[in-house]
């Protein structure tokens, strides 16, 4: 080791955790403060604790909710699209007017939606 370039090493430095646990160790610092230790870390304790730093959990939950809402809307849109394609195929197979068949199917769907809301 080169002389006079290393910080002084201190024996018996107190380490304090935010949970209240403390112990002694050696370090180049006079005191060490930590947020998580082996007494409160979920890996060692087996309990799940969410430590929120600057609203990260809320932001994550908001993004997760938005994603779930988007997936629900996508499924609904896809089911409507599949229903319209089915109506178009049936109208073409029968030789009916496709536009009239779609209009009738949409009108029938609009009539059925209020009943579904009342029963839910």
N, CA, C and O of each residue as an XYZ file, in Angstrom:
480
protein
N       0.826     -1.186      0.000
C       0.000      0.000      0.000
C       0.871      1.250      0.000
O       1.919      1.302      0.642
N       0.411      2.242     -0.730
C       1.126      3.515     -0.726
C       0.794      4.263      0.563
O      -0.330      4.195      1.061
N       1.738      4.943      1.070
C       1.548      5.681      2.323
C       0.785      6.973      2.074
O       0.957      7.616      1.038
N      -0.046      7.342      3.016
C      -0.757      8.616      3.075
C      -1.771      8.858      1.951
O      -2.123     10.011      1.703
N      -2.251      7.821      1.265
C      -3.305      8.027      0.271
C      -4.606      7.346      0.668
O      -5.649      7.606      0.067
N      -4.557      6.476      1.672
C      -5.741      5.742      2.089
C      -6.381      6.408      3.304
O      -5.674      6.939      4.160
N      -7.718      6.384      3.387
C      -8.369      6.960      4.577
C      -8.091      6.078      5.789
O      -7.805      4.890      5.645
N      -8.175      6.652      6.965
C      -7.907      5.856      8.179
C      -9.025      4.832      8.416
O     -10.206      5.140      8.253
N      -8.639      3.627      8.797
C      -9.591      2.559      9.075
C      -9.953      2.611     10.551
O      -9.077      2.653     11.415
N     -11.266      2.608     10.834
C     -11.740      2.729     12.211
C     -12.376      1.411     12.627
O     -13.223      0.870     11.917
N     -11.962      0.899     13.780
C     -12.557     -0.315     14.347
C     -13.822      0.064     15.127
O     -13.925      1.181     15.633
N     -14.759     -0.840     15.224
C     -15.985     -0.676     16.017
C     -16.800      0.553     15.614
O     -17.094      1.416     16.441
N     -17.151      0.614     14.357
C     -18.005      1.682     13.839
C     -19.463      1.235     13.992
O     -19.805      0.130     13.571
N     -20.328      2.065     14.582
C     -21.727      1.657     14.716
C     -22.468      1.737     13.368
O     -22.339      2.710     12.626
N     -23.241      0.690     13.083
C     -24.104      0.658     11.896
C     -25.528      0.686     12.408
O     -25.906     -0.156     13.224
N     -26.333      1.643     11.943
C     -27.713      1.784     12.406
C     -28.667      1.639     11.223
O     -28.495      2.268     10.179
N     -29.664      0.802     11.416
C     -30.685      0.582     10.384
C     -31.920      1.402     10.731
O     -32.128      1.762     11.890
N     -32.733      1.695      9.732
C     -33.958      2.463      9.974
C     -34.966      1.683     10.819
O     -35.869      2.280     11.404
N     -34.822      0.352     10.889
C     -35.734     -0.453     11.709
C     -35.351     -0.418     13.187
O     -36.106     -0.900     14.032
N     -34.175      0.153     13.510
C     -33.745      0.249     14.902
C     -32.621     -0.719     15.240
O     -32.024     -0.610     16.311
N     -32.322     -1.651     14.366
C     -31.253     -2.604     14.604
C     -29.901     -1.903     14.474
O     -29.737     -1.018     13.634
N     -28.935     -2.298     15.302
C     -27.595     -1.718     15.203
C     -26.558     -2.785     15.538
O     -26.851     -3.744     16.251
N     -25.352     -2.610     15.020
C     -24.246     -3.516     15.266
C     -22.937     -2.775     15.002
O     -22.947     -1.645     14.513
N     -21.841     -3.397     15.320
C     -20.527     -2.777     15.150
C     -19.767     -3.473     14.031
O     -19.882     -4.684     13.843
N     -18.992     -2.694     13.295
C     -18.162     -3.229     12.217
C     -16.957     -2.311     12.056
O     -16.817     -1.330     12.787
N     -16.106     -2.623     11.121
C     -14.971     -1.772     10.829
C     -15.192     -1.058      9.506
O     -15.737     -1.638      8.567
N     -14.765      0.214      9.426
C     -14.993      0.979      8.215
C     -14.071      2.191      8.169
O     -13.377      2.500      9.137
N     -14.078      2.860      7.042
C     -13.344      4.120      6.921
C     -14.235      5.308      7.274
O     -13.770      6.448      7.300
N     -15.502      5.047      7.543
C     -16.426      6.102      7.968
C     -16.620      6.023      9.472
O     -16.378      4.981     10.082
N     -17.054      7.117     10.064
C     -17.245      7.162     11.515
C     -18.557      6.502     11.933
O     -18.638      5.905     13.006
N     -19.583      6.607     11.089
C     -20.879      6.004     11.391
C     -21.555      5.632     10.070
O     -21.405      6.332      9.068
N     -22.302      4.521     10.078
C     -22.992      4.065      8.871
C     -24.482      3.963      9.172
O     -24.878      3.366     10.173
N     -25.305      4.544      8.306
C     -26.767      4.437      8.419
C     -27.283      3.737      7.168
O     -26.856      4.033      6.053
N     -28.217      2.796      7.375
C     -28.761      2.039      6.248
C     -30.281      1.959      6.352
O     -30.839      2.112      7.438
N     -30.944      1.722      5.236
C     -32.409      1.629      5.219
C     -32.890      0.214      5.516
O     -33.923      0.030      6.161
N     -32.147     -0.784      5.051
C     -32.575     -2.175      5.188
C     -31.406     -3.011      5.684
O     -30.277     -2.861      5.214
N     -31.688     -3.898      6.642
C     -30.658     -4.810      7.150
C     -31.216     -6.234      7.118
O     -32.327     -6.457      6.639
N     -30.456     -7.177      7.618
C     -30.894     -8.575      7.597
C     -32.073     -8.822      8.550
O     -32.761     -9.833      8.414
N     -32.316     -7.940      9.489
C     -33.453     -8.094     10.419
C     -34.770     -7.631      9.801
O     -35.841     -8.070     10.222
N     -34.697     -6.741      8.798
C     -35.937     -6.211      8.225
C     -36.067     -6.477      6.724
O     -37.100     -6.145      6.142
N     -35.060     -7.063      6.081
C     -35.132     -7.334      4.638
C     -36.102     -8.482      4.374
O     -36.037     -9.506      5.054
N     -37.005     -8.330      3.394
C     -38.010     -9.370      3.121
C     -37.401    -10.735      2.781
O     -38.011    -11.764      3.074
N     -36.228    -10.763      2.179
C     -35.599    -12.038      1.840
C     -35.307    -12.843      3.096
O     -35.485    -14.061      3.111
N     -34.861    -12.173      4.144
C     -34.484    -12.857      5.377
C     -35.667    -13.041      6.325
O     -35.713    -14.025      7.063
N     -36.619    -12.117      6.316
C     -37.739    -12.199      7.253
C     -38.887    -13.040      6.717
O     -39.660    -13.590      7.500
N     -39.016    -13.152      5.394
C     -40.097    -13.925      4.809
C     -41.392    -13.155      4.670
O     -42.354    -13.680      4.110
N     -41.449    -11.941      5.157
C     -42.661    -11.138      5.025
C     -42.494    -10.147      3.887
O     -41.383     -9.716      3.578
N     -43.607     -9.795      3.273
C     -43.549     -8.862      2.154
C     -43.910     -7.483      2.658
O     -45.007     -7.258      3.170
N     -42.987     -6.574      2.510
C     -43.190     -5.211      2.936
C     -42.812     -4.311      1.770
O     -41.732     -4.446      1.195
N     -43.688     -3.411      1.433
C     -43.419     -2.493      0.330
C     -42.841     -1.213      0.913
O     -43.482     -0.527      1.709
N     -41.622     -0.906      0.502
C     -40.981      0.325      0.939
C     -41.147      1.326     -0.187
O     -40.554      1.184     -1.257
N     -41.952      2.328      0.064
C     -42.269      3.314     -0.970
C     -41.265      4.451     -0.921
O     -41.174      5.174      0.071
N     -40.519      4.600     -1.990
C     -39.584      5.707     -2.076
C     -40.068      6.661     -3.147
O     -40.023      6.346     -4.336
N     -40.524      7.809     -2.732
C     -40.964      8.893     -3.623
C     -42.133      8.487     -4.512
O     -42.186      8.881     -5.677
N     -43.070      7.704     -3.980
C     -44.286      7.377     -4.719
C     -44.109      6.381     -5.849
O     -44.954      6.319     -6.742
N     -43.044      5.602     -5.839
C     -42.802      4.647     -6.917
C     -43.882      3.569     -6.955
O     -44.283      3.135     -8.035
N     -44.355      3.135     -5.792
C     -45.375      2.092     -5.752
C     -46.668      2.606     -6.376
O     -47.309      1.897     -7.151
N     -47.057      3.847     -6.039
C     -48.276      4.414     -6.609
C     -48.161      4.545     -8.121
O     -49.107      4.241     -8.847
N     -47.000      4.998     -8.597
C     -46.809      5.136    -10.049
C     -46.883      3.774    -10.730
O     -47.475      3.646    -11.802
N     -46.282      2.755    -10.110
C     -46.334      1.413    -10.686
C     -47.764      0.898    -10.719
O     -48.202      0.349    -11.729
N     -48.497      1.070     -9.620
C     -49.876      0.592     -9.567
C     -50.742      1.323    -10.596
O     -51.632      0.719    -11.196
N     -50.490      2.608    -10.801
C     -51.232      3.388    -11.794
C     -50.957      2.856    -13.201
O     -51.881      2.682    -13.996
N     -49.665      2.595    -13.507
C     -49.322      2.048    -14.823
C     -49.940      0.665    -15.017
O     -50.428      0.355    -16.104
N     -49.924     -0.167    -13.976
C     -50.500     -1.504    -14.055
C     -52.002     -1.419    -14.323
O     -52.528     -2.168    -15.146
N     -52.687     -0.520    -13.640
C     -54.123     -0.345    -13.842
C     -54.422      0.139    -15.261
O     -55.370     -0.330    -15.891
N     -53.614      1.076    -15.764
C     -53.809      1.559    -17.130
C     -53.616      0.434    -18.140
O     -54.363      0.332    -19.114
N     -52.620     -0.402    -17.908
C     -52.357     -1.521    -18.818
C     -53.530     -2.499    -18.806
O     -53.959     -2.965    -19.861
N     -54.047     -2.811    -17.624
C     -55.184     -3.721    -17.530
C     -56.417     -3.132    -18.211
O     -57.151     -3.852    -18.889
N     -56.651     -1.832    -18.038
C     -57.778     -1.181    -18.698
C     -57.616     -1.229    -20.208
O     -58.586     -1.462    -20.929
N     -56.391     -1.011    -20.694
C     -56.125     -1.047    -22.127
C     -56.357     -2.453    -22.679
O     -56.916     -2.609    -23.765
N     -55.929     -3.479    -21.933
C     -56.144     -4.856    -22.381
C     -57.638     -5.181    -22.441
O     -58.087     -5.865    -23.360
N     -58.401     -4.696    -21.473
C     -59.844     -4.925    -21.464
C     -60.497     -4.255    -22.663
O     -61.340     -4.849    -23.335
N     -60.098     -3.004    -22.928
C     -60.661     -2.289    -24.076
C     -60.277     -2.975    -25.381
O     -61.088     -3.040    -26.305
N     -59.062     -3.485    -25.468
C     -58.612     -4.168    -26.674
C     -59.430     -5.431    -26.898
O     -59.834     -5.717    -28.025
N     -59.677     -6.186    -25.835
C     -60.495     -7.409    -25.954
C     -61.914     -7.064    -26.396
O     -62.484     -7.752    -27.243
N     -62.488     -5.999    -25.826
C     -63.839     -5.600    -26.205
C     -63.885     -5.174    -27.671
O     -64.797     -5.554    -28.407
N     -62.903     -4.388    -28.087
C     -62.846     -3.941    -29.479
C     -62.682     -5.125    -30.408
O     -63.308     -5.180    -31.466
N     -61.846     -6.072    -30.019
C     -61.620     -7.256    -30.850
C     -62.893     -8.093    -30.949
O     -63.200     -8.608    -32.024
N     -63.638     -8.240    -29.862
C     -64.866     -9.026    -29.918
C     -65.909     -8.339    -30.788
O     -66.655     -9.011    -31.501
N     -65.975     -6.999    -30.743
C     -66.907     -6.267    -31.609
C     -66.509     -6.454    -33.070
O     -67.361     -6.684    -33.929
N     -65.221     -6.356    -33.341
C     -64.722     -6.523    -34.709
C     -65.026     -7.930    -35.226
O     -65.437     -8.093    -36.375
N     -64.826     -8.947    -34.380
C     -65.116    -10.330    -34.788
C     -66.600    -10.514    -35.057
O     -66.981    -11.214    -35.996
N     -67.448     -9.885    -34.232
C     -68.888     -9.994    -34.442
C     -69.287     -9.343    -35.762
O     -70.111     -9.884    -36.500
N     -68.697     -8.169    -36.065
C     -69.010     -7.509    -37.339
C     -68.534     -8.339    -38.525
O     -69.229     -8.428    -39.538
N     -67.367     -8.942    -38.409
C     -66.875     -9.793    -39.495
C     -67.781    -10.996    -39.703
O     -67.998    -11.427    -40.836
N     -68.305    -11.533    -38.624
C     -69.229    -12.661    -38.724
C     -70.515    -12.243    -39.438
O     -71.040    -12.979    -40.273
N     -71.014    -11.057    -39.099
C     -72.227    -10.544    -39.752
C     -71.961    -10.342    -41.246
O     -72.807    -10.674    -42.076
N     -70.798     -9.803    -41.588
C     -70.449     -9.576    -42.996
C     -70.376    -10.897    -43.751
O     -70.891    -10.998    -44.865
N     -69.748    -11.905    -43.167
C     -69.646    -13.220    -43.836
C     -71.019    -13.828    -44.077
O     -71.302    -14.345    -45.158
N     -71.881    -13.759    -43.042
C     -73.230    -14.324    -43.204
C     -74.035    -13.573    -44.256
O     -74.768    -14.182    -45.034
N     -73.896    -12.233    -44.278
C     -74.642    -11.441    -45.268
C     -74.169    -11.760    -46.682
O     -74.978    -11.877    -47.602
N     -72.868    -11.898    -46.850
C     -72.343    -12.239    -48.177
C     -72.767    -13.640    -48.597
O     -73.058    -13.877    -49.770
N     -72.803    -14.568    -47.648
C     -73.194    -15.944    -47.980
C     -74.661    -16.001    -48.399
O     -75.019    -16.786    -49.277
N     -75.511    -15.185    -47.785
C     -76.931    -15.165    -48.137
C     -77.229    -14.268    -49.328
O     -78.311    -14.323    -49.911
N     -76.239    -13.431    -49.683
C     -76.456    -12.495    -50.786
C     -77.167    -11.229    -50.353
O     -77.698    -10.506    -51.197
N     -77.193    -10.941    -49.056
C     -77.829     -9.729    -48.542
C     -76.893     -8.534    -48.703
O     -75.710     -8.683    -49.009
N     -77.453     -7.350    -48.488
C     -76.669     -6.118    -48.517
C     -75.848     -6.064    -47.221
O     -76.404     -6.149    -46.126
N     -74.532     -5.923    -47.350
C     -73.632     -5.960    -46.201
C     -73.866     -4.760    -45.278
O     -73.895     -4.915    -44.058
N     -74.031     -3.574    -45.852
C     -74.230     -2.364    -45.042
C     -75.502     -2.443    -44.220
O     -75.510     -2.060    -43.050
N     -76.582     -2.936    -44.820
C     -77.844     -3.069    -44.092
C     -77.716     -4.100    -42.980
O     -78.251     -3.903    -41.889
N     -77.020     -5.189    -43.242
C     -76.837     -6.230    -42.221
C     -76.027     -5.685    -41.043
O     -76.346     -5.963    -39.887
N     -74.969     -4.903    -41.341
C     -74.170     -4.302    -40.263
C     -74.999     -3.304    -39.454
O     -74.925     -3.285    -38.225
N     -75.785     -2.480    -40.139
C     -76.624     -1.503    -39.441
C     -77.624     -2.204    -38.531
O     -77.846     -1.775    -37.398
N     -78.225     -3.280    -39.024
C     -79.192     -4.026    -38.214
C     -78.513     -4.670    -37.008
O     -79.072     -4.675    -35.911
N     -77.317     -5.210    -37.203
C     -76.591     -5.844    -36.097
C     -76.204     -4.809    -35.049
O     -76.320     -5.074    -33.852
N     -75.747     -3.636    -35.475
C     -75.379     -2.579    -34.523
C     -76.590     -2.095    -33.742
O     -76.505     -1.851    -32.538
N     -77.726     -1.956    -34.436
C     -78.944     -1.517    -33.762
C     -79.378     -2.565    -32.741
O     -79.798     -2.221    -31.637
N     -79.279     -3.827    -33.102
C     -79.638     -4.912    -32.191
C     -78.708     -4.902    -30.968
O     -79.159     -5.131    -29.846
N     -77.410     -4.638    -31.185
C     -76.439     -4.568    -30.090
C     -76.748     -3.398    -29.167
O     -76.662     -3.542    -27.948
N     -77.106     -2.238    -29.723
C     -77.442     -1.074    -28.910
C     -78.668     -1.331    -28.053
O     -78.751     -0.843    -26.926
N     -79.618     -2.092    -28.573
C     -80.821     -2.417    -27.808
C     -80.494     -3.373    -26.670
O     -81.152     -3.340    -25.630
N     -79.493     -4.221    -26.849
C     -79.141     -5.211    -25.829
C     -78.262     -4.621    -24.731
O     -78.271     -5.140    -23.615
N     -77.508     -3.568    -24.998
C     -76.588     -2.997    -24.012
C     -77.281     -2.438    -22.774
O     -76.793     -2.705    -21.675
N     -78.377     -1.686    -22.859
C     -79.008     -1.197    -21.621
C     -79.505     -2.331    -20.727
O     -79.480     -2.198    -19.504
N     -79.951     -3.430    -21.302
C     -80.408     -4.549    -20.492
C     -79.252     -5.167    -19.732
O     -79.419     -5.595    -18.590
N     -78.073     -5.218    -20.357
C     -76.903     -5.782    -19.698
C     -76.473     -4.889    -18.538
O     -76.038     -5.409    -17.510
N     -76.578     -3.565    -18.661
C     -76.198     -2.647    -17.604
C     -77.133     -2.774    -16.410
O     -76.684     -2.694    -15.266
N     -78.433     -2.970    -16.656
C     -79.416     -3.087    -15.578
C     -79.183     -4.368    -14.795
O     -79.281     -4.362    -13.568
N     -78.876     -5.468    -15.477
C     -78.676     -6.740    -14.791
C     -77.352     -6.808    -14.050
O     -77.211     -7.611    -13.128
N     -76.369     -5.981    -14.429
C     -75.049     -6.015    -13.786
C     -75.059     -5.272    -12.505
O     -74.033     -5.196    -11.828
